[in-house]
Amino acid sequence: MASSRPTILKQSSSKKGSIKWDEDNLQVNEAIKAELPPVKITEPKTPYHAPLQGDDEGMEPLSLDGHAHVEGETEEQRHARFEAMRKAHYRKEAMSEARRMAEEELRRAEEEEEAAAAAQQ
């Protein structure tokens, strides 16, 4: 279905697939644009409230890992605490994996017993 609105692009008949600008329509669009009043878009300012001085007194520093920040802790102490938490994490993970492997081995043994009992009957 052909559009009744003029476009700024015309299909060129000289080369298949090439496009030629519709200069007449561009001039018409520029003339219309010059006649229209400028449009001012009014948007509200982004609300921003600067922190007040002394507002953070009595507040504990935020921590992304969910553990409290220890006041006066040295870098070495912080690193030692991190190492201990990491070891505990991997211990839990290893225990979970060992439990899963034991359950899998128990399940296989039960299946083998059931298959052996079924073969004897």
N, C-alpha and C positions, 0 to 999 in steps of 0.2 A: 504494500500500500504506500503510495507516494505521499510525502508530507507537503502540506500547503505552505509551511513556513519556509522562508528562504534560508539557506545555509551559507556558511562562509567557504565551504569546500565544494568543488565541482569535480565530477569525474572527467578526466581528460580523454578525448576521443582519439588522440594521436597514439598514446601508449596504453596498453591494457594494464590496469592496476596502478597507474600513476594518478596523483592528485594535483589539482590546480586551484589556487586560492581564488575565491570570488571577490575580486577587488571592489566591484560596485556595491556588493552587500556590506563589505567592511566599511566603506565610506558612509553608507546609510546608518550603520550601527554607531559609528563615531559621531554623526550628526545628532542622532537621538540621545546619545550619552551626554553630549554637550548641552542639550536643552533641559535635561533633568537636573533638579537641585541636588547638591551633594547630600548623601545620607550619613548622618552621624549615629553611630551605634553606641548607645550608652549602656555600660555594664557597671555593676557595683564594684567597688574596690575590694580586693581580697582582704578579709579581716586578718590582721596580724597584731598581736599584743606582745610587745617586748617584755621579757621577764623583768620583774622588779628586783632591785638590788636587795640582797639579804633575804630573798624569798626561799632560798634553799636551805636555810638554817634548820637543823634538826632532822633533815631528811637523810636517809642512807643512800649511798651511791647505787645506781641501778646496775644490775648484772644480767647479762643475756643468758647465762648458763643456769639460772635459778638458784645459785648459791650466794650466800651473803658475802659481801666484801669485808675482809678482815682489816681493820684499821691498824696501821703500823706494820703490816706484813711486808717483808722484803721480797725482792724478786725471786731469790732462791727458795724462800719458804712457799711462795705462791706456786712456783714450779714443782716443788716437792708435793704439795697438795694436789696439783693437777696430775702428776705421775701416779699418785695413790688412787685417785678417782679413775684414771684410765685403766690401771691394773684391775681394779674392782669391776669395771665394765667388761673387760675382756674375760675375766674369770666367770662372770655371769653368762657371757656368751658361750664360753667353752663348756660350762656346765649344762647349758641348754642344749648344745649340740650333742654332748655325751648322752644326755637323757633321751634325746630323739633317736640316736643310734641304738641305744639299749632297747627302747621300745620297738624299733624296727626289727632288731635281732630276735626279740621275744615273739613278735608277730610271725616272723618267718619260721621259727622253731615250732610254734603251734600249728602253722599250716602244714609243715612237714609231718608232724605227728598225726594230724587229721588225714593227710594223704596216705600215710603208712597204714593207719587203722582201716581206711576205706579199701586199701589194696588187699588186706588180709581177709576181709569179709567176702 
